[in-house]
């Protein structure tokens, strides 16, 4: 009787976790998406020709830098995987991605060109 | 008479055979020469074809990466 109740509680907890897990994951990525888009639209975080982001305006301090570091690390992993699959360098993959990223980036996003000049979307 | 005629025919046949042999030899020689000439001609445009292939492959890879980029950007809106 007692063990049956414990078993039921365990199952119920597992079910609750299974229900909450995807919800937590989607809200976290949605928050990051909003944060990245907001920082780009405000001109704080800029896109670069090499397919990575950088902090252009230091007024927000460490908040933007930590997001930039995480975004760049995740992008680098994707570029390296695609480069390996196609037999090219990760740097070349990043440059191709940069062209696609700027098309999707929100209005107001700064873009650092290869020659060092800036363009604002 | 009959045997001479036969001989004549045989001779004629021999002449024919000779001309056929000569023709075959000439054909072989011509074929040989013809076979030699195109190989020289083919080798000349060989290099540009190889270069064009390389460019085509690079473009294909670029197009593939662009398509992959569109997929990755759509799948990972939190980092792109």
N, CA and C atoms of all chains as a GROMACS GRO file, in nm:
protein
  603
    1UNK      N    1   0.086  -0.121   0.000
    1UNK     CA    2   0.000   0.000   0.000
    1UNK      C    3   0.088   0.124   0.000
    2UNK      N    4   0.186   0.126   0.091
    2UNK     CA    5   0.276   0.242   0.103
    2UNK      C    6   0.365   0.253  -0.021
    3UNK      N    7   0.421   0.139  -0.063
    3UNK     CA    8   0.511   0.138  -0.179
    3UNK      C    9   0.436   0.173  -0.307
    4UNK      N   10   0.312   0.133  -0.315
    4UNK     CA   11   0.230   0.164  -0.433
    4UNK      C   12   0.209   0.315  -0.443
    5UNK      N   13   0.193   0.383  -0.328
    5UNK     CA   14   0.172   0.528  -0.328
    5UNK      C   15   0.301   0.600  -0.370
    6UNK      N   16   0.414   0.549  -0.318
    6UNK     CA   17   0.544   0.608  -0.354
    6UNK      C   18   0.569   0.594  -0.503
    7UNK      N   19   0.533   0.477  -0.556
    7UNK     CA   20   0.550   0.449  -0.698
    7UNK      C   21   0.466   0.547  -0.781
    8UNK      N   22   0.344   0.570  -0.734
    8UNK     CA   23   0.253   0.660  -0.806
    8UNK      C   24   0.308   0.803  -0.806
    9UNK      N   25   0.361   0.845  -0.690
    9UNK     CA   26   0.417   0.980  -0.678
    9UNK      C   27   0.537   0.996  -0.774
   10UNK      N   28   0.621   0.891  -0.777
   10UNK     CA   29   0.739   0.895  -0.864
   10UNK      C   30   0.698   0.911  -1.012
   11UNK      N   31   0.598   0.833  -1.051
   11UNK     CA   32   0.548   0.838  -1.190
   11UNK      C   33   0.492   0.977  -1.220
   12UNK      N   34   0.416   1.030  -1.123
   12UNK     CA   35   0.354   1.161  -1.142
   12UNK      C   36   0.460   1.270  -1.158
   13UNK      N   37   0.566   1.261  -1.077
   13UNK     CA   38   0.675   1.358  -1.084
   13UNK      C   39   0.747   1.351  -1.219
   14UNK      N   40   0.773   1.228  -1.265
   14UNK     CA   41   0.838   1.208  -1.394
   14UNK      C   42   0.753   1.268  -1.507
   15UNK      N   43   0.623   1.245  -1.497
   15UNK     CA   44   0.530   1.298  -1.597
   15UNK      C   45   0.531   1.449  -1.600
   16UNK      N   46   0.537   1.508  -1.481
   16UNK     CA   47   0.538   1.653  -1.468
   16UNK      C   48   0.666   1.711  -1.529
   17UNK      N   49   0.780   1.644  -1.501
   17UNK     CA   50   0.908   1.688  -1.555
   17UNK      C   51   0.909   1.679  -1.707
   18UNK      N   52   0.854   1.569  -1.760
   18UNK     CA   53   0.848   1.549  -1.905
   18UNK      C   54   0.764   1.658  -1.971
   19UNK      N   55   0.661   1.702  -1.900
   19UNK     CA   56   0.573   1.807  -1.953
   19UNK      C   57   0.642   1.943  -1.950
   20UNK      N   58   0.716   1.969  -1.843
   20UNK     CA   59   0.777   2.100  -1.823
   20UNK      C   60   0.906   2.121  -1.904
   21UNK      N   61   0.978   2.011  -1.929
   21UNK     CA   62   1.109   2.021  -1.993
   21UNK      C   63   1.107   2.093  -2.130
   22UNK      N   64   1.023   2.050  -2.225
   22UNK     CA   65   1.023   2.121  -2.354
   22UNK      C   66   0.977   2.266  -2.342
   23UNK      N   67   0.887   2.291  -2.245
   23UNK     CA   68   0.837   2.426  -2.224
   23UNK      C   69   0.951   2.518  -2.177
   24UNK      N   70   1.031   2.467  -2.082
   24UNK     CA   71   1.144   2.543  -2.030
   24UNK      C   72   1.246   2.570  -2.140
   25UNK      N   73   1.271   2.470  -2.226
   25UNK     CA   74   1.370   2.484  -2.333
   25UNK      C   75   1.326   2.588  -2.434
   26UNK      N   76   1.196   2.587  -2.472
   26UNK     CA   77   1.148   2.682  -2.573
   26UNK      C   78   1.146   2.824  -2.518
   27UNK      N   79   1.110   2.840  -2.391
   27UNK     CA   80   1.105   2.976  -2.335
   27UNK      C   81   1.245   3.034  -2.325
   28UNK      N   82   1.344   2.948  -2.292
   28UNK     CA   83   1.482   2.994  -2.281
   28UNK      C   84   1.534   3.042  -2.416
   29UNK      N   85   1.510   2.963  -2.524
   29UNK     CA   86   1.560   3.001  -2.655
   29UNK      C   87   1.485   3.122  -2.710
   30UNK      N   88   1.355   3.130  -2.676
   30UNK     CA   89   1.275   3.245  -2.721
   30UNK      C   90   1.326   3.374  -2.656
   31UNK      N   91   1.367   3.363  -2.528
   31UNK     CA   92   1.421   3.479  -2.456
   31UNK      C   93   1.553   3.523  -2.518
   32UNK      N   94   1.636   3.424  -2.553
   32UNK     CA   95   1.765   3.454  -2.616
   32UNK      C   96   1.745   3.519  -2.753
   33UNK      N   97   1.645   3.466  -2.825
   33UNK     CA   98   1.616   3.519  -2.958
   33UNK      C   99   1.575   3.666  -2.947
   34UNK      N  100   1.486   3.694  -2.849
   34UNK     CA  101   1.440   3.831  -2.828
   34UNK      C  102   1.556   3.921  -2.788
   35UNK      N  103   1.643   3.867  -2.700
   35UNK     CA  104   1.756   3.945  -2.650
   35UNK      C  105   1.853   3.979  -2.764
   36UNK      N  106   1.886   3.878  -2.846
   36UNK     CA  107   1.978   3.900  -2.958
   36UNK      C  108   1.920   4.000  -3.057
   37UNK      N  109   1.791   3.982  -3.090
   37UNK     CA  110   1.727   4.072  -3.186
   37UNK      C  111   1.720   4.215  -3.132
   38UNK      N  112   1.689   4.229  -3.001
   38UNK     CA  113   1.679   4.361  -2.940
   38UNK      C  114   1.816   4.430  -2.940
   39UNK      N  115   1.920   4.355  -2.902
   39UNK     CA  116   2.056   4.412  -2.896
   39UNK      C  117   2.106   4.450  -3.036
   40UNK      N  118   2.067   4.373  -3.136
   40UNK     CA  119   2.109   4.405  -3.274
   40UNK      C  120   2.033   4.527  -3.326
   41UNK      N  121   1.900   4.530  -3.299
   41UNK     CA  122   1.818   4.642  -3.347
   41UNK      C  123   1.861   4.773  -3.283
   42UNK      N  124   1.908   4.764  -3.156
   42UNK     CA  125   1.952   4.885  -3.084
   42UNK      C  126   2.093   4.928  -3.125
   43UNK      N  127   2.161   4.842  -3.201
   43UNK     CA  128   2.297   4.874  -3.244
   43UNK      C  129   2.402   4.844  -3.140
   44UNK      N  130   2.365   4.766  -3.038
   44UNK     CA  131   2.462   4.730  -2.932
   44UNK      C  132   2.546   4.611  -2.977
   45UNK      N  133   2.479   4.511  -3.034
   45UNK     CA  134   2.550   4.394  -3.088
   45UNK      C  135   2.547   4.404  -3.241
   46UNK      N  136   2.664   4.385  -3.303
   46UNK     CA  137   2.675   4.396  -3.448
   46UNK      C  138   2.709   4.260  -3.510
   47UNK      N  139   2.666   4.242  -3.635
   47UNK     CA  140   2.703   4.124  -3.713
   47UNK      C  141   2.831   4.155  -3.789
   48UNK      N  142   2.912   4.053  -3.813
   48UNK     CA  143   3.038   4.072  -3.886
   48UNK      C  144   3.041   3.988  -4.014
   49UNK      N  145   3.128   4.029  -4.107
   49UNK     CA  146   3.142   3.960  -4.236
   49UNK      C  147   3.187   3.814  -4.220
   50UNK      N  148   3.249   3.781  -4.106
   50UNK     CA  149   3.300   3.645  -4.087
   50UNK      C  150   3.197   3.551  -4.025
   51UNK      N  151   3.074   3.600  -4.004
   51UNK     CA  152   2.968   3.513  -3.953
   51UNK      C  153   2.956   3.511  -3.802
   52UNK      N  154   3.028   3.602  -3.736
   52UNK     CA  155   3.020   3.610  -3.590
   52UNK      C  156   2.963   3.746  -3.547
   53UNK      N  157   2.923   3.753  -3.418
   53UNK     CA  158   2.872   3.880  -3.365
   53UNK      C  159   2.979   3.944  -3.277
   54UNK      N  160   2.963   4.074  -3.253
   54UNK     CA  161   3.055   4.145  -3.164
   54UNK      C  162   2.979   4.256  -3.092
   55UNK      N  163   3.032   4.300  -2.980
   55UNK     CA  164   2.971   4.412  -2.908
   55UNK      C  165   3.023   4.540  -2.974
   56UNK      N  166   2.930   4.622  -3.024
   56UNK     CA  167   2.971   4.747  -3.090
   56UNK      C  168   2.962   4.864  -2.993
   57UNK      N  169   2.856   4.857  -2.908
   57UNK     CA  170   2.832   4.965  -2.810
   57UNK      C  171   2.848   4.905  -2.671
   58UNK      N  172   2.948   4.950  -2.595
   58UNK     CA  173   2.980   4.891  -2.465
   58UNK      C  174   2.892   4.940  -2.350
   59UNK      N  175   2.788   5.019  -2.378
   59UNK     CA  176   2.709   5.080  -2.271
   59UNK      C  177   2.638   4.978  -2.182
   60UNK      N  178   2.603   4.860  -2.237
   60UNK     CA  179   2.532   4.761  -2.154
   60UNK      C  180   2.627   4.676  -2.072
   61UNK      N  181   2.755   4.685  -2.097
   61UNK     CA  182   2.853   4.612  -2.017
   61UNK      C  183   2.857   4.464  -2.046
   62UNK      N  184   2.862   4.385  -1.938
   62UNK     CA  185   2.886   4.241  -1.951
   62UNK      C  186   2.768   4.164  -2.009
   63UNK      N  187   2.645   4.219  -1.999
   63UNK     CA  188   2.527   4.147  -2.047
   63UNK      C  189   2.540   4.112  -2.195
   64UNK      N  190   2.571   4.210  -2.276
   64UNK     CA  191   2.584   4.188  -2.420
   64UNK      C  192   2.704   4.098  -2.450
   65UNK      N  193   2.812   4.120  -2.378
   65UNK     CA  194   2.934   4.041  -2.403
   65UNK      C  195   2.911   3.892  -2.376
   66UNK      N  196   2.838   3.859  -2.268
   66UNK     CA  197   2.816   3.717  -2.237
   66UNK      C  198   2.728   3.652  -2.344
   67UNK      N  199   2.630   3.728  -2.394
   67UNK     CA  200   2.544   3.674  -2.501
   67UNK      C  201   2.626   3.656  -2.628
   68UNK      N  202   2.710   3.753  -2.660
   68UNK     CA  203   2.795   3.748  -2.780
   68UNK      C  204   2.887   3.624  -2.773
   69UNK      N  205   2.946   3.602  -2.656
   69UNK     CA  206   3.037   3.488  -2.639
   69UNK      C  207   2.965   3.355  -2.661
   70UNK      N  208   2.845   3.346  -2.605
   70UNK     CA  209   2.769   3.221  -2.616
   70UNK      C  210   2.722   3.197  -2.760
   71UNK      N  211   2.672   3.304  -2.823
   71UNK     CA  212   2.625   3.295  -2.962
   71UNK      C  213   2.742   3.255  -3.053
   72UNK      N  214   2.857   3.319  -3.034
   72UNK     CA  215   2.973   3.288  -3.119
   72UNK      C  216   3.021   3.145  -3.100
   73UNK      N  217   3.019   3.096  -2.976
   73UNK     CA  218   3.063   2.959  -2.950
   73UNK      C  219   2.971   2.859  -3.019
   74UNK      N  220   2.839   2.886  -3.014
   74UNK     CA  221   2.743   2.795  -3.078
   74UNK      C  222   2.752   2.804  -3.230
   75UNK      N  223   2.773   2.927  -3.280
   75UNK     CA  224   2.789   2.943  -3.426
   75UNK      C  225   2.915   2.872  -3.474
   76UNK      N  226   3.025   2.888  -3.397
   76UNK     CA  227   3.152   2.824  -3.436
   76UNK      C  228   3.136   2.672  -3.448
   77UNK      N  229   3.062   2.613  -3.353
   77UNK     CA  230   3.040   2.468  -3.356
   77UNK      C  231   2.966   2.428  -3.484
   78UNK      N  232   2.867   2.508  -3.524
   78UNK     CA  233   2.791   2.479  -3.646
   78UNK      C  234   2.881   2.495  -3.770
   79UNK      N  235   2.958   2.604  -3.775
   79UNK     CA  236   3.047   2.628  -3.891
   79UNK      C  237   3.148   2.515  -3.906
   80UNK      N  238   3.203   2.471  -3.792
   80UNK     CA  239   3.305   2.365  -3.797
   80UNK      C  240   3.245   2.233  -3.845
   81UNK      N  241   3.122   2.205  -3.802
   81UNK     CA  242   3.056   2.081  -3.844
   81UNK      C  243   3.025   2.085  -3.994
   82UNK      N  244   2.976   2.200  -4.043
   82UNK     CA  245   2.942   2.213  -4.187
   82UNK      C  246   3.069   2.213  -4.272
   83UNK      N  247   3.177   2.273  -4.220
   83UNK     CA  248   3.304   2.278  -4.293
   83UNK      C  249   3.359   2.137  -4.311
   84UNK      N  250   3.350   2.058  -4.207
   84UNK     CA  251   3.398   1.920  -4.211
   84UNK      C  252   3.320   1.840  -4.314
   85UNK      N  253   3.189   1.861  -4.317
   85UNK     CA  254   3.101   1.786  -4.408
   85UNK      C  255   3.128   1.822  -4.554
   86UNK      N  256   3.164   1.949  -4.580
   86UNK     CA  257   3.183   1.995  -4.719
   86UNK      C  258   3.329   1.999  -4.761
   87UNK      N  259   3.420   1.973  -4.670
   87UNK     CA  260   3.562   1.975  -4.704
   87UNK      C  261   3.617   2.114  -4.728
   88UNK      N  262   3.563   2.214  -4.659
   88UNK     CA  263   3.613   2.351  -4.669
   88UNK      C  264   3.649   2.400  -4.528
   89UNK      N  265   3.701   2.523  -4.519
   89UNK     CA  266   3.739   2.575  -4.388
   89UNK      C  267   3.618   2.635  -4.316
   90UNK      N  268   3.624   2.634  -4.183
   90UNK     CA  269   3.516   2.694  -4.103
   90UNK      C  270   3.505   2.844  -4.130
   91UNK      N  271   3.619   2.908  -4.162
   91UNK     CA  272   3.620   3.051  -4.192
   91UNK      C  273   3.538   3.081  -4.318
   92UNK      N  274   3.553   2.996  -4.422
   92UNK     CA  275   3.475   3.014  -4.545
   92UNK      C  276   3.326   2.993  -4.519
   93UNK      N  277   3.294   2.893  -4.438
   93UNK     CA  278   3.154   2.865  -4.405
   93UNK      C  279   3.095   2.986  -4.332
   94UNK      N  280   3.170   3.043  -4.238
   94UNK     CA  281   3.123   3.160  -4.164
   94UNK      C  282   3.091   3.277  -4.255
   95UNK      N  283   3.174   3.299  -4.356
   95UNK     CA  284   3.151   3.410  -4.450
   95UNK      C  285   3.025   3.390  -4.531
   96UNK      N  286   2.999   3.264  -4.571
   96UNK     CA  287   2.876   3.234  -4.647
   96UNK      C  288   2.755   3.256  -4.555
   97UNK      N  289   2.767   3.212  -4.429
   97UNK     CA  290   2.657   3.229  -4.333
   97UNK      C  291   2.630   3.378  -4.307
   98UNK      N  292   2.737   3.458  -4.302
   98UNK     CA  293   2.721   3.602  -4.274
   98UNK      C  294   2.624   3.667  -4.371
   99UNK      N  295   2.634   3.628  -4.499
   99UNK     CA  296   2.546   3.683  -4.602
   99UNK      C  297   2.400   3.648  -4.578
  100UNK      N  298   2.376   3.528  -4.523
  100UNK     CA  299   2.239   3.484  -4.495
  100UNK      C  300   2.188   3.545  -4.364
  101UNK      N  301   2.280   3.559  -4.266
  101UNK     CA  302   2.242   3.611  -4.134
  101UNK      C  303   2.193   3.755  -4.146
  102UNK      N  304   2.266   3.837  -4.221
  102UNK     CA  305   2.230   3.979  -4.230
  102UNK      C  306   2.093   3.999  -4.296
  103UNK      N  307   2.056   3.905  -4.383
  103UNK     CA  308   1.923   3.913  -4.446
  103UNK      C  309   1.812   3.893  -4.344
  104UNK      N  310   1.839   3.808  -4.244
  104UNK     CA  311   1.738   3.773  -4.143
  104UNK      C  312   1.743   3.869  -4.023
  105UNK      N  313   1.858   3.936  -4.004
  105UNK     CA  314   1.876   4.023  -3.887
  105UNK      C  315   1.776   4.140  -3.888
  106UNK      N  316   1.735   4.188  -3.768
  106UNK     CA  317   1.636   4.296  -3.763
  106UNK      C  318   1.691   4.428  -3.815
  107UNK      N  319   1.598   4.517  -3.852
  107UNK     CA  320   1.635   4.650  -3.899
  107UNK      C  321   1.710   4.723  -3.787
  108UNK      N  322   1.812   4.795  -3.825
  108UNK     CA  323   1.894   4.864  -3.725
  108UNK      C  324   2.023   4.792  -3.694
  109UNK      N  325   2.036   4.667  -3.741
  109UNK     CA  326   2.157   4.588  -3.716
  109UNK      C  327   2.277   4.646  -3.791
  110UNK      N  328   2.388   4.663  -3.716
  110UNK     CA  329   2.513   4.707  -3.778
  110UNK      C  330   2.583   4.586  -3.838
  111UNK      N  331   2.649   4.608  -3.953
  111UNK     CA  332   2.725   4.500  -4.018
  111UNK      C  333   2.866   4.549  -4.047
  112UNK      N  334   2.964   4.476  -3.993
  112UNK     CA  335   3.105   4.510  -4.016
  112UNK      C  336   3.152   4.442  -4.144
  113UNK      N  337   3.186   4.524  -4.245
  113UNK     CA  338   3.233   4.469  -4.373
  113UNK      C  339   3.378   4.423  -4.362
  114UNK      N  340   3.421   4.343  -4.461
  114UNK     CA  341   3.556   4.287  -4.461
  114UNK      C  342   3.663   4.396  -4.465
  115UNK      N  343   3.630   4.513  -4.526
  115UNK     CA  344   3.728   4.622  -4.538
  115UNK      C  345   3.730   4.712  -4.412
  116UNK      N  346   3.649   4.675  -4.310
  116UNK     CA  347   3.648   4.751  -4.185
  116UNK      C  348   3.540   4.858  -4.179
  117UNK      N  349   3.468   4.879  -4.289
  117UNK     CA  350   3.362   4.980  -4.290
  117UNK      C  351   3.233   4.922  -4.230
  118UNK      N  352   3.146   5.013  -4.182
  118UNK     CA  353   3.020   4.972  -4.119
  118UNK      C  354   2.902   5.005  -4.208
  119UNK      N  355   2.802   4.914  -4.209
  119UNK     CA  356   2.678   4.937  -4.281
  119UNK      C  357   2.564   4.911  -4.182
  120UNK      N  358   2.464   5.001  -4.179
  120UNK     CA  359   2.350   4.975  -4.090
  120UNK      C  360   2.229   4.937  -4.172
  121UNK      N  361   2.166   4.828  -4.131
  121UNK     CA  362   2.049   4.778  -4.202
  121UNK      C  363   1.927   4.867  -4.175
  122UNK      N  364   4.132  -2.456 -12.080
  122UNK     CA  365   4.063  -2.326 -12.087
  122UNK      C  366   3.998  -2.291 -11.954
  123UNK      N  367   3.920  -2.393 -11.917
  123UNK     CA  368   3.846  -2.375 -11.790
  123UNK      C  369   3.941  -2.353 -11.674
  124UNK      N  370   4.051  -2.423 -11.683
  124UNK     CA  371   4.146  -2.411 -11.573
  124UNK      C  372   4.216  -2.276 -11.576
  125UNK      N  373   4.241  -2.225 -11.703
  125UNK     CA  374   4.304  -2.092 -11.718
  125UNK      C  375   4.213  -1.981 -11.664
  126UNK      N  376   4.085  -2.001 -11.707
  126UNK     CA  377   3.986  -1.902 -11.660
  126UNK      C  378   3.983  -1.900 -11.507
  127UNK      N  379   3.988  -2.023 -11.461
  127UNK     CA  380   3.988  -2.036 -11.314
  127UNK      C  381   4.111  -1.970 -11.255
  128UNK      N  382   4.222  -1.990 -11.330
  128UNK     CA  383   4.348  -1.931 -11.285
  128UNK      C  384   4.340  -1.778 -11.289
  129UNK      N  385   4.278  -1.733 -11.403
  129UNK     CA  386   4.261  -1.587 -11.420
  129UNK      C  387   4.177  -1.529 -11.308
  130UNK      N  388   4.073  -1.600 -11.282
  130UNK     CA  389   3.984  -1.553 -11.175
  130UNK      C  390   4.058  -1.551 -11.041
  131UNK      N  391   4.138  -1.662 -11.034
  131UNK     CA  392   4.214  -1.671 -10.909
  131UNK      C  393   4.311  -1.555 -10.898
  132UNK      N  394   4.373  -1.522 -11.019
  132UNK     CA  395   4.468  -1.411 -11.020
  132UNK      C  396   4.397  -1.280 -10.986
  133UNK      N  397   4.278  -1.270 -11.054
  133UNK     CA  398   4.199  -1.147 -11.031
  133UNK      C  399   4.165  -1.135 -10.881
  134UNK      N  400   4.127  -1.252 -10.832
  134UNK     CA  401   4.095  -1.256 -10.689
  134UNK      C  402   4.215  -1.217 -10.606
  135UNK      N  403   4.329  -1.262 -10.655
  135UNK     CA  404   4.451  -1.230 -10.584
  135UNK      C  405   4.476  -1.080 -10.586
  136UNK      N  406   4.452  -1.023 -10.707
  136UNK     CA  407   4.470  -0.877 -10.722
  136UNK      C  408   4.373  -0.804 -10.628
  137UNK      N  409   4.250  -0.856 -10.631
  137UNK     CA  410   4.147  -0.796 -10.544
  137UNK      C  411   4.189  -0.805 -10.397
  138UNK      N  412   4.239  -0.927 -10.370
  138UNK     CA  413   4.283  -0.948 -10.233
  138UNK      C  414   4.391  -0.848 -10.194
  139UNK      N  415   4.484  -0.828 -10.293
  139UNK     CA  416   4.594  -0.735 -10.266
  139UNK      C  417   4.542  -0.594 -10.238
  140UNK      N  418   4.446  -0.556 -10.330
  140UNK     CA  419   4.394  -0.419 -10.316
  140UNK      C  420   4.317  -0.405 -10.183
  141UNK      N  421   4.247  -0.512 -10.150
  141UNK     CA  422   4.173  -0.511 -10.022
  141UNK      C  423   4.271  -0.501  -9.907
  142UNK      N  424   4.379  -0.582  -9.920
  142UNK     CA  425   4.480  -0.579  -9.814
  142UNK      C  426   4.542  -0.440  -9.800
  143UNK      N  427   4.570  -0.385  -9.924
  143UNK     CA  428   4.626  -0.250  -9.926
  143UNK      C  429   4.532  -0.150  -9.863
  144UNK      N  430   4.403  -0.168  -9.899
  144UNK     CA  431   4.300  -0.079  -9.844
  144UNK      C  432   4.293  -0.090  -9.692
  145UNK      N  433   4.299  -0.214  -9.646
  145UNK     CA  434   4.294  -0.238  -9.501
  145UNK      C  435   4.413  -0.173  -9.433
  146UNK      N  436   4.531  -0.193  -9.499
  146UNK     CA  437   4.653  -0.134  -9.444
  146UNK      C  438   4.642   0.018  -9.439
  147UNK      N  439   4.589   0.074  -9.553
  147UNK     CA  440   4.573   0.220  -9.560
  147UNK      C  441   4.475   0.269  -9.454
  148UNK      N  442   4.369   0.189  -9.439
  148UNK     CA  443   4.268   0.225  -9.338
  148UNK      C  444   4.329   0.224  -9.197
  149UNK      N  445   4.407   0.113  -9.176
  149UNK     CA  446   4.470   0.101  -9.044
  149UNK      C  447   4.566   0.216  -9.018
  150UNK      N  448   4.644   0.248  -9.126
  150UNK     CA  449   4.740   0.359  -9.115
  150UNK      C  450   4.665   0.491  -9.089
  151UNK      N  451   4.556   0.506  -9.170
  151UNK     CA  452   4.474   0.628  -9.155
  151UNK      C  453   4.412   0.634  -9.017
  152UNK      N  454   4.361   0.519  -8.976
  152UNK     CA  455   4.299   0.513  -8.844
  152UNK      C  456   4.402   0.542  -8.736
  153UNK      N  457   4.521   0.484  -8.763
  153UNK     CA  458   4.632   0.507  -8.669
  153UNK      C  459   4.666   0.654  -8.660
  154UNK      N  460   4.677   0.716  -8.776
  154UNK     CA  461   4.710   0.859  -8.781
  154UNK      C  462   4.595   0.942  -8.721
  155UNK      N  463   4.473   0.898  -8.762
  155UNK     CA  464   4.355   0.970  -8.712
  155UNK      C  465   4.345   0.956  -8.560
  156UNK      N  466   4.380   0.836  -8.514
  156UNK     CA  467   4.375   0.811  -8.370
  156UNK      C  468   4.481   0.895  -8.297
  157UNK      N  469   4.592   0.913  -8.365
  157UNK     CA  470   4.700   0.991  -8.303
  157UNK      C  471   4.664   1.139  -8.296
  158UNK      N  472   4.613   1.189  -8.410
  158UNK     CA  473   4.584   1.333  -8.416
  158UNK      C  474   4.485   1.381  -8.310
  159UNK      N  475   4.368   1.317  -8.297
  159UNK     CA  476   4.273   1.368  -8.196
  159UNK      C  477   4.329   1.365  -8.054
  160UNK      N  478   4.413   1.265  -8.025
  160UNK     CA  479   4.464   1.260  -7.888
  160UNK      C  480   4.543   1.386  -7.857
  161UNK      N  481   4.617   1.434  -7.959
  161UNK     CA  482   4.692   1.559  -7.940
  161UNK      C  483   4.593   1.675  -7.927
  162UNK      N  484   4.488   1.672  -8.012
  162UNK     CA  485   4.389   1.780  -8.011
  162UNK      C  486   4.308   1.779  -7.882
  163UNK      N  487   4.276   1.657  -7.833
  163UNK     CA  488   4.195   1.645  -7.710
  163UNK      C  489   4.273   1.695  -7.590
  164UNK      N  490   4.403   1.669  -7.590
  164UNK     CA  491   4.482   1.707  -7.473
  164UNK      C  492   4.487   1.859  -7.452
  165UNK      N  493   4.478   1.933  -7.562
  165UNK     CA  494   4.485   2.078  -7.549
  165UNK      C  495   4.367   2.136  -7.469
  166UNK      N  496   4.240   2.100  -7.501
  166UNK     CA  497   4.130   2.157  -7.421
  166UNK      C  498   4.108   2.084  -7.289
  167UNK      N  499   4.193   1.986  -7.259
  167UNK     CA  500   4.178   1.908  -7.136
  167UNK      C  501   4.191   1.995  -7.011
  168UNK      N  502   4.291   2.082  -7.013
  168UNK     CA  503   4.316   2.163  -6.894
  168UNK      C  504   4.202   2.260  -6.860
  169UNK      N  505   4.151   2.338  -6.960
  169UNK     CA  506   4.039   2.428  -6.928
  169UNK      C  507   3.918   2.354  -6.874
  170UNK      N  508   3.893   2.232  -6.926
  170UNK     CA  509   3.777   2.153  -6.880
  170UNK      C  510   3.794   2.120  -6.732
  171UNK      N  511   3.914   2.079  -6.694
  171UNK     CA  512   3.940   2.045  -6.553
  171UNK      C  513   3.918   2.167  -6.464
  172UNK      N  514   3.967   2.283  -6.510
  172UNK     CA  515   3.952   2.408  -6.432
  172UNK      C  516   3.803   2.442  -6.417
  173UNK      N  517   3.728   2.426  -6.528
  173UNK     CA  518   3.584   2.455  -6.521
  173UNK      C  519   3.513   2.364  -6.422
  174UNK      N  520   3.556   2.238  -6.418
  174UNK     CA  521   3.497   2.142  -6.325
  174UNK      C  522   3.521   2.187  -6.181
  175UNK      N  523   3.644   2.231  -6.156
  175UNK     CA  524   3.676   2.277  -6.020
  175UNK      C  525   3.589   2.393  -5.978
  176UNK      N  526   3.571   2.488  -6.070
  176UNK     CA  527   3.489   2.606  -6.039
  176UNK      C  528   3.345   2.562  -6.012
  177UNK      N  529   3.298   2.466  -6.094
  177UNK     CA  530   3.161   2.417  -6.080
  177UNK      C  531   3.144   2.352  -5.942
  178UNK      N  532   3.243   2.274  -5.901
  178UNK     CA  533   3.233   2.205  -5.772
  178UNK      C  534   3.231   2.309  -5.659
  179UNK      N  535   3.317   2.412  -5.669
  179UNK     CA  536   3.319   2.515  -5.566
  179UNK      C  537   3.184   2.586  -5.556
  180UNK      N  538   3.125   2.614  -5.673
  180UNK     CA  539   2.994   2.681  -5.673
  180UNK      C  540   2.888   2.591  -5.610
  181UNK      N  541   2.898   2.460  -5.643
  181UNK     CA  542   2.802   2.365  -5.585
  181UNK      C  543   2.813   2.362  -5.433
  182UNK      N  544   2.937   2.361  -5.384
  182UNK     CA  545   2.961   2.359  -5.239
  182UNK      C  546   2.907   2.486  -5.177
  183UNK      N  547   2.930   2.599  -5.243
  183UNK     CA  548   2.882   2.728  -5.192
  183UNK      C  549   2.729   2.729  -5.183
  184UNK      N  550   2.666   2.679  -5.289
  184UNK     CA  551   2.518   2.674  -5.291
  184UNK      C  552   2.468   2.583  -5.178
  185UNK      N  553   2.538   2.469  -5.160
  185UNK     CA  554   2.500   2.375  -5.053
  185UNK      C  555   2.510   2.442  -4.917
  186UNK      N  556   2.621   2.516  -4.895
  186UNK     CA  557   2.643   2.582  -4.766
  186UNK      C  558   2.538   2.691  -4.746
  187UNK      N  559   2.502   2.762  -4.853
  187UNK     CA  560   2.399   2.866  -4.841
  187UNK      C  561   2.264   2.806  -4.801
  188UNK      N  562   2.232   2.692  -4.862
  188UNK     CA  563   2.106   2.624  -4.828
  188UNK      C  564   2.110   2.577  -4.683
  189UNK      N  565   2.227   2.522  -4.645
  189UNK     CA  566   2.246   2.476  -4.507
  189UNK      C  567   2.233   2.593  -4.410
  190UNK      N  568   2.288   2.708  -4.450
  190UNK     CA  569   2.281   2.829  -4.367
  190UNK      C  570   2.136   2.870  -4.343
  191UNK      N  571   2.056   2.868  -4.449
  191UNK     CA  572   1.914   2.904  -4.436
  191UNK      C  573   1.842   2.810  -4.340
  192UNK      N  574   1.876   2.679  -4.350
  192UNK     CA  575   1.815   2.580  -4.260
  192UNK      C  576   1.858   2.605  -4.115
  193UNK      N  577   1.990   2.623  -4.097
  193UNK     CA  578   2.043   2.643  -3.961
  193UNK      C  579   1.989   2.770  -3.898
  194UNK      N  580   1.976   2.876  -3.978
  194UNK     CA  581   1.926   3.005  -3.926
  194UNK      C  582   1.779   2.989  -3.884
  195UNK      N  583   1.703   2.914  -3.965
  195UNK     CA  584   1.561   2.893  -3.932
  195UNK      C  585   1.546   2.806  -3.807
  196UNK      N  586   1.637   2.706  -3.794
  196UNK     CA  587   1.629   2.613  -3.681
  196UNK      C  588   1.680   2.673  -3.551
  197UNK      N  589   1.774   2.766  -3.560
  197UNK     CA  590   1.837   2.824  -3.439
  197UNK      C  591   1.817   2.975  -3.431
  198UNK      N  592   1.693   3.020  -3.413
  198UNK     CA  593   1.670   3.165  -3.410
  198UNK      C  594   1.732   3.234  -3.289
  199UNK      N  595   1.772   3.153  -3.187
  199UNK     CA  596   1.831   3.214  -3.066
  199UNK      C  597   1.974   3.259  -3.089
  200UNK      N  598   2.042   3.203  -3.190
  200UNK     CA  599   2.182   3.243  -3.213
  200UNK      C  600   2.206   3.306  -3.351
  201UNK      N  601   2.100   3.313  -3.435
  201UNK     CA  602   2.118   3.376  -3.566
  201UNK      C  603   2.022   3.493  -3.585
   0.00000   0.00000   0.00000
